[in-house]
Amino acid sequence: MNARRAVVIGAGPAGLLAAAALSPAVDEVVVLDRDELPEGPEHRTGVPQSRHAHLLMPGGMDAMEELLPRAGLRAELLAAGARETALSRDMVALTPVGWFRRWRHRSHVTITSSRPLLEWVVRRAVLRCGENVRIRRARVTGLRGSARRVTGVRLADPDGGPTQDLDADWVVEAGGRGTRLLTWLDTIGVHGVRERGVDSGLANATRVYRVPDGARDWPMTLIQADPWSGRPGRSAMIVPIEHGRWMVSLGGMRGSEPPKDPEGFVDYALGLPSPLVGRLIRAAEPLGPVHVSRSTSNSRRYLEDAPVWPEGFVVLGDAAATFNPIYGQGMSVAAHGALALARALREDGIGTPGLARRVQRAVGRAADGAWTMAVSTDVLYPGVEGGRATPGDRMAAAYSQRLTRAATGSYAAAAALWDVTTLRTPPSRLFRPDALLHSLAGPPLPALAGPPLTAAEQAFLSGIG
Ligand SMILES: Cc1cc2nc3c(=O)[nH]c(=O)nc-3n(C[C@H](O)[C@H](O)[C@H](O)COP(=O)(O)OP(=O)(O)OC[C@H]3O[C@@H](n4cnc5c(N)ncnc54)[C@H](O)[C@@H]3O)c2cc1C
């Protein structure tokens, strides 16, 4: 029998994790990326979003560890400088209905680091664990094959010569948000894929700071956007990352976009319902310019419902579904999609007829929860394009507001909420009897008058004026 080759388009999180999933099932995995990948944790042009804060949710981390069981991924990330934040204990967050408390429990541990560091650690782990995986620089320009089966990819010649072909028994498209997937599918005869886009018009502005002396262990700090006020959402977060730095991201929806100039950046943060983030960054040394991203719409291609689907072809990560980044879900959904691929390959074997279609359906299901959460919230903001709040959305919004209020004074209610927002469990978790009871009963503890800071944190804050 001939050696089996899988080709993966894109060496972002989805592509790397797809390579990990495919490695045991084939003789060779070739990951293609148009970028020259850096030796270390550095930015690259193919991933412009890497200038912005990237939280790796517990649900995503669990999926990555299952995909790379021998990699010691968490330890590798921490050794490289990534930070762990237990949302229950190490986070200071103002929701639209009050401050979350900080509890003694250490749960819902989220990894924070720069995106280049995260990607670099995952890349090293995939290459170390999958000895048959190699990465090659090449830009893919199309698919080969037919609507029945994909048989490879077309590559642009780096020197401007004719295109080349690369044969494959299995192809994964993980080319990210800018994918040309639907055009590629059209050329092999797969038509009629339904698409949906919901765009809140979020502009995300990010600047990196050196953590000020005395604030080394300052907790992750969030001022959340308010979807229930009828006004454009505005938010801010301070995310601790490697090498004693804070990555500070401000988010403003259409009509309330944060400015790019350094003074306006601080003023915007000071003008939020709590000035906490603004006060902290006013006292910190900036380490670079403000970067702005507007590639923030939710967009989904319902590939799982396509009238026909070719054998040997799967689409993962942002190429299949992208989310408003304010919810921090994209990489975790990509990891869940790759895990669906790994499980199907393990259970059914790569040659099983109809496998690609089954995997694509599982990838769609893996995106459903995050999609519902992001879109049903975004449609509540004024000026959103591509969707309107239905009566069902408004009812869900009223319920989620009640549960969030309960979560400000109850660990059990907060845990139910975080189980879902960190992609550990599907949104149906919010309708279990315990969560329903919490939302009806409201918070058992009174609302906090200000941020829940330790004595040392309070002293630092007073010290900076
Ligand atoms: C401002 C912002 C903040 C975000 N914050 C978070 C967060 O906090 N948490 C989170 O989980 N997610 C976050 N995301 C989303 C996250 O960046 C994506 O979900 C994630 O990168 C998706 O991974 P991917 O591998 O599908 O795509 P990408 O990471 O975009 O990787 C795609 C790769 O494909 C390559 N490529 C593209 N086309 C071709 C081609 N034709 N040939 C060869 N190679 C190609 C590119 O060079 C790139 O390396 C954020 C996004 C934005 C915009």
The ligand as an SDF file (V2000), in Angstrom:
LIG
                    3D

 53 58  0  0  0  0  0  0  0  0999 V2000
   -8.4320   40.9480   18.2100 C   0  0  0  0  0  0  0  0  0  0  0  0
   -8.5730   39.4640   18.4130 C   0  0  0  0  0  0  0  0  0  0  0  0
   -8.4610   38.9290   19.6940 C   0  0  0  0  0  0  0  0  0  0  0  0
   -8.6460   37.5510   19.8920 C   0  0  0  0  0  0  0  0  0  0  0  0
   -8.5980   37.0430   21.1670 N   0  0  0  0  0  0  0  0  0  0  0  0
   -8.8010   35.7260   21.3570 C   0  0  0  0  0  0  0  0  0  0  0  0
   -8.7670   35.1640   22.6750 C   0  0  0  0  0  0  0  0  0  0  0  0
   -8.6180   35.8580   23.6820 O   0  0  0  0  0  0  0  0  0  0  0  0
   -8.9310   33.8230   22.8090 N   0  0  0  0  0  0  0  0  0  0  0  0
   -9.1550   33.0080   21.7230 C   0  0  0  0  0  0  0  0  0  0  0  0
   -9.3070   31.7990   21.8920 O   0  0  0  0  0  0  0  0  0  0  0  0
   -9.2010   33.5110   20.4670 N   0  0  0  0  0  0  0  0  0  0  0  0
   -9.0370   34.8320   20.2720 C   0  0  0  0  0  0  0  0  0  0  0  0
   -9.0820   35.3410   18.9990 N   0  0  0  0  0  0  0  0  0  0  0  0
   -9.3870   34.4230   17.8940 C   0  0  0  0  0  0  0  0  0  0  0  0
   -8.1510   33.6440   17.4650 C   0  0  0  0  0  0  0  0  0  0  0  0
   -7.1530   34.5280   17.0170 O   0  0  0  0  0  0  0  0  0  0  0  0
   -8.5530   32.6750   16.3500 C   0  0  0  0  0  0  0  0  0  0  0  0
   -9.7310   32.0120   16.6810 O   0  0  0  0  0  0  0  0  0  0  0  0
   -7.4740   31.6310   16.0960 C   0  0  0  0  0  0  0  0  0  0  0  0
   -6.2840   32.2270   15.6900 O   0  0  0  0  0  0  0  0  0  0  0  0
   -7.9470   30.6560   15.0230 C   0  0  0  0  0  0  0  0  0  0  0  0
   -6.9100   29.8020   14.6710 O   0  0  0  0  0  0  0  0  0  0  0  0
   -6.7530   29.2740   13.1700 P   0  0  0  0  0  0  0  0  0  0  0  0
   -5.6050   28.3480   13.2040 O   0  0  0  0  0  0  0  0  0  0  0  0
   -8.0550   28.8300   12.6680 O   0  0  0  0  0  0  0  0  0  0  0  0
   -6.3990   30.5870   12.3080 O   0  0  0  0  0  0  0  0  0  0  0  0
   -5.1250   31.5220   12.3580 P   0  0  0  0  0  0  0  0  0  0  0  0
   -4.5640   31.5580   13.7100 O   0  0  0  0  0  0  0  0  0  0  0  0
   -5.5320   32.8130   11.7530 O   0  0  0  0  0  0  0  0  0  0  0  0
   -4.0500   30.8070   11.4380 O   0  0  0  0  0  0  0  0  0  0  0  0
   -4.2200   30.6910   10.0450 C   0  0  0  0  0  0  0  0  0  0  0  0
   -2.8810   30.3370    9.4200 C   0  0  0  0  0  0  0  0  0  0  0  0
   -3.0780   30.0020    8.0620 O   0  0  0  0  0  0  0  0  0  0  0  0
   -2.0670   30.5920    7.2650 C   0  0  0  0  0  0  0  0  0  0  0  0
   -2.6450   30.7380    5.9250 N   0  0  0  0  0  0  0  0  0  0  0  0
   -3.7300   31.4640    5.5840 C   0  0  0  0  0  0  0  0  0  0  0  0
   -3.9910   31.3170    4.2760 N   0  0  0  0  0  0  0  0  0  0  0  0
   -3.0530   30.4830    3.7790 C   0  0  0  0  0  0  0  0  0  0  0  0
   -2.7980   29.9510    2.4760 C   0  0  0  0  0  0  0  0  0  0  0  0
   -3.5720   30.2540    1.4330 N   0  0  0  0  0  0  0  0  0  0  0  0
   -1.7430   29.1230    2.3210 N   0  0  0  0  0  0  0  0  0  0  0  0
   -0.9550   28.8050    3.3800 C   0  0  0  0  0  0  0  0  0  0  0  0
   -1.1510   29.2910    4.6150 N   0  0  0  0  0  0  0  0  0  0  0  0
   -2.1870   30.1090    4.8170 C   0  0  0  0  0  0  0  0  0  0  0  0
   -1.7660   31.9050    7.9930 C   0  0  0  0  0  0  0  0  0  0  0  0
   -0.4800   32.3910    7.6720 O   0  0  0  0  0  0  0  0  0  0  0  0
   -1.8870   31.4770    9.4540 C   0  0  0  0  0  0  0  0  0  0  0  0
   -0.6680   30.9990    9.9410 O   0  0  0  0  0  0  0  0  0  0  0  0
   -8.9060   36.7070   18.7770 C   0  0  0  0  0  0  0  0  0  0  0  0
   -8.9970   37.2510   17.4900 C   0  0  0  0  0  0  0  0  0  0  0  0
   -8.8600   38.6080   17.3090 C   0  0  0  0  0  0  0  0  0  0  0  0
   -9.0090   39.1760   15.9110 C   0  0  0  0  0  0  0  0  0  0  0  0
  1  2  1  0
  2  3  1  0
  2 52  2  0
  3  4  2  0
  4  5  1  0
  4 50  1  0
  5  6  2  0
  6  7  1  0
  6 13  1  0
  7  8  2  0
  7  9  1  0
  9 10  1  0
 10 11  2  0
 10 12  1  0
 12 13  2  0
 13 14  1  0
 14 15  1  0
 14 50  1  0
 15 16  1  0
 16 17  1  0
 16 18  1  0
 18 19  1  0
 18 20  1  0
 20 21  1  0
 20 22  1  0
 22 23  1  0
 23 24  1  0
 24 25  2  0
 24 26  1  0
 24 27  1  0
 27 28  1  0
 28 29  2  0
 28 30  1  0
 28 31  1  0
 31 32  1  0
 32 33  1  0
 33 34  1  0
 33 48  1  0
 34 35  1  0
 35 36  1  0
 35 46  1  0
 36 37  1  0
 36 45  1  0
 37 38  2  0
 38 39  1  0
 39 40  1  0
 39 45  2  0
 40 41  1  0
 40 42  2  0
 42 43  1  0
 43 44  2  0
 44 45  1  0
 46 47  1  0
 46 48  1  0
 48 49  1  0
 50 51  2  0
 51 52  1  0
 52 53  1  0
M  END
$$$$
